[in-house]
């Protein structure tokens, strides 16, 4: 029997035998999923499927649960045929690659709050797909921290932050060297 899902568990062990958190305590996160599904008649017939996401703590208790819709974009068979006929010469020459899959992005949990240090840490994220049969190639889960303040700008605008940081550092150095130079004279 082929196994559909592999259960991935937090295995960050410390030297003393304890476990380390893989999410920072008392922080907020967004959990996103990217699913690569085939452009197949079976997926088009399904259309929409429910995704259930559960976060489980180290003691096995449910921390949070979310249900979202996985909507598979539909492309009519006639448009697929016309697309393949129009791109056939370019495909033969190797200039164009026709995608047989489509990536579907889903916001699984928004504002997930990791429990504090007094509670067990999140140990696993479980994902259930409510479709008995689906042509699913890949499923990726991304856990993104909700950033605030300077860290937000450093992450989303790295070059701007770099130039502003260099300018501020240079201005402080010029001011200090000027102040020290005036004090010596």
C-alpha positions as CSV (number, residue, x, y, z in Angstrom):
1,X,0.0,0.0,0.0
2,X,1.3,3.4,-0.9
3,X,1.4,6.1,1.8
4,X,-0.1,9.4,0.8
5,X,1.2,11.7,3.5
6,X,4.3,11.6,5.5
7,X,4.0,12.7,9.1
8,X,6.8,15.2,9.8
9,X,7.5,15.8,13.5
10,X,9.6,18.4,15.3
11,X,12.9,16.6,16.1
12,X,15.1,19.5,17.3
13,X,16.8,17.8,20.2
14,X,18.9,19.6,22.8
15,X,22.0,18.2,24.5
16,X,20.2,17.7,27.8
17,X,17.7,15.4,26.1
18,X,14.9,18.1,26.0
19,X,13.3,19.5,22.9
20,X,13.6,23.0,21.4
21,X,10.7,24.9,20.0
22,X,10.7,25.4,16.2
23,X,8.3,28.4,16.6
24,X,9.1,31.2,19.0
25,X,6.9,31.3,22.1
26,X,4.2,34.1,22.3
27,X,4.7,35.0,18.6
28,X,2.2,35.2,15.7
29,X,2.6,33.4,12.4
30,X,0.8,33.0,9.1
31,X,0.7,29.5,7.7
32,X,0.4,29.2,3.9
33,X,0.1,26.2,1.6
34,X,1.2,25.9,-2.0
35,X,-0.3,22.9,-3.8
36,X,0.8,21.7,-7.2
37,X,-2.1,19.9,-8.9
38,X,-2.3,18.3,-12.3
39,X,-4.4,19.8,-15.1
40,X,-6.5,16.6,-15.3
41,X,-10.2,15.8,-15.8
42,X,-10.3,14.3,-12.4
43,X,-9.2,17.5,-10.7
44,X,-11.5,19.6,-12.8
45,X,-14.4,17.4,-11.8
46,X,-13.5,17.8,-8.1
47,X,-13.2,21.6,-8.5
48,X,-13.1,22.5,-4.8
49,X,-11.9,20.5,-1.8
50,X,-11.7,21.3,1.8
51,X,-8.3,21.5,3.5
52,X,-8.2,21.0,7.3
53,X,-5.1,22.2,9.1
54,X,-4.4,21.3,12.7
55,X,-1.6,22.3,14.9
56,X,-0.7,19.8,17.6
57,X,1.4,20.5,20.7
58,X,4.1,18.2,22.3
59,X,1.5,16.5,24.5
60,X,-0.6,15.6,21.5
61,X,-3.4,18.1,22.2
62,X,-5.0,20.2,19.5
63,X,-3.8,23.8,19.6
64,X,-5.6,25.3,16.6
65,X,-7.7,24.1,13.7
66,X,-8.6,25.8,10.4
67,X,-10.7,24.7,7.4
68,X,-10.0,26.3,4.0
69,X,-11.1,25.7,0.5
70,X,-8.6,24.4,-2.1
71,X,-10.1,25.7,-5.4
72,X,-8.6,24.1,-8.5
73,X,-8.7,26.5,-11.5
74,X,-10.8,25.2,-14.4
75,X,-9.6,25.2,-18.0
76,X,-12.0,23.9,-20.6
77,X,-10.8,21.0,-22.7
78,X,-11.3,23.0,-25.9
79,X,-9.0,25.8,-24.7
80,X,-6.4,23.2,-23.7
81,X,-6.6,21.8,-27.3
82,X,-6.4,25.2,-28.9
83,X,-3.5,26.1,-26.6
84,X,-1.6,23.0,-27.5
85,X,-2.2,23.4,-31.2
86,X,-1.1,27.1,-31.2
87,X,2.0,26.4,-29.3
88,X,2.9,23.1,-31.1
89,X,5.6,24.6,-33.4
90,X,7.3,26.4,-30.5
91,X,7.1,23.2,-28.4
92,X,8.8,21.2,-31.2
93,X,11.6,23.7,-31.3
94,X,11.9,23.6,-27.5
95,X,11.2,27.3,-27.2
96,X,8.0,26.9,-25.1
97,X,7.2,24.5,-22.2
98,X,3.5,23.9,-21.6
99,X,2.8,23.4,-18.0
100,X,0.8,20.2,-17.1
101,X,0.4,21.4,-13.6
102,X,-0.9,24.5,-11.8
103,X,0.2,25.9,-8.4
104,X,-2.6,26.8,-6.0
105,X,-1.8,29.1,-3.1
106,X,-4.0,28.9,0.0
107,X,-3.8,30.9,3.3
108,X,-4.2,28.1,5.8
109,X,-4.0,30.1,9.0
110,X,-3.6,33.8,9.6
111,X,-2.4,35.1,12.9
112,X,-1.6,31.7,14.5
113,X,-0.4,32.4,18.0
114,X,2.3,30.0,19.4
115,X,1.6,29.2,23.0
116,X,3.8,30.8,25.7
117,X,6.7,29.2,27.6
118,X,4.4,27.8,30.3
119,X,2.5,25.6,27.7
120,X,3.8,22.8,25.5
121,X,5.3,23.9,22.2
122,X,3.7,23.2,18.8
123,X,5.1,19.9,17.7
124,X,3.3,19.2,14.4
125,X,1.2,20.7,11.7
126,X,-1.3,18.2,10.2
127,X,-2.9,18.7,6.9
128,X,-6.0,16.8,5.7
129,X,-7.4,16.9,2.2
130,X,-11.1,16.2,1.9
131,X,-10.9,14.6,-1.6
132,X,-10.9,10.9,-1.9
133,X,-8.9,11.0,-5.1
134,X,-6.9,13.9,-6.4
135,X,-3.9,14.3,-8.7
136,X,-1.7,16.2,-6.3
137,X,2.0,16.4,-7.2
138,X,3.4,18.5,-4.3
139,X,2.2,20.2,-1.2
140,X,4.4,22.8,0.6
141,X,3.6,24.4,3.9
142,X,5.2,27.8,4.7
143,X,5.2,29.1,8.3
144,X,5.9,32.9,8.1
145,X,6.3,35.0,11.2
146,X,4.3,38.2,11.4
147,X,7.0,40.8,11.4
148,X,6.7,44.3,13.0
149,X,8.8,47.4,13.2
150,X,12.3,47.6,11.8
151,X,12.5,43.8,11.2
152,X,9.5,44.1,8.9
153,X,11.3,46.6,6.7
154,X,14.6,44.8,6.8
155,X,12.9,41.6,5.5
156,X,10.6,43.1,2.9
157,X,12.8,46.0,1.8
158,X,16.4,44.7,2.2
159,X,18.1,47.1,-0.2
160,X,16.3,50.2,1.1
161,X,17.0,49.1,4.7
162,X,20.7,48.6,3.8
163,X,21.1,52.1,2.3
164,X,19.2,53.8,5.1
165,X,21.3,51.9,7.7
166,X,24.5,52.9,5.9
167,X,23.4,56.5,5.7
168,X,22.5,56.6,9.4
169,X,25.7,54.9,10.4
170,X,27.8,57.3,8.3
171,X,25.9,60.4,9.7
172,X,26.5,59.2,13.2
173,X,30.2,58.6,12.5
174,X,30.6,62.0,10.8
175,X,28.9,63.7,13.8
176,X,31.0,61.8,16.4
177,X,34.3,62.5,14.5
178,X,33.3,66.1,14.1
179,X,32.4,66.4,17.8
180,X,35.7,64.7,18.9
181,X,37.7,66.8,16.4
182,X,36.2,70.0,17.8
183,X,36.9,68.9,21.4
184,X,40.6,68.2,20.5
185,X,41.0,71.6,18.9
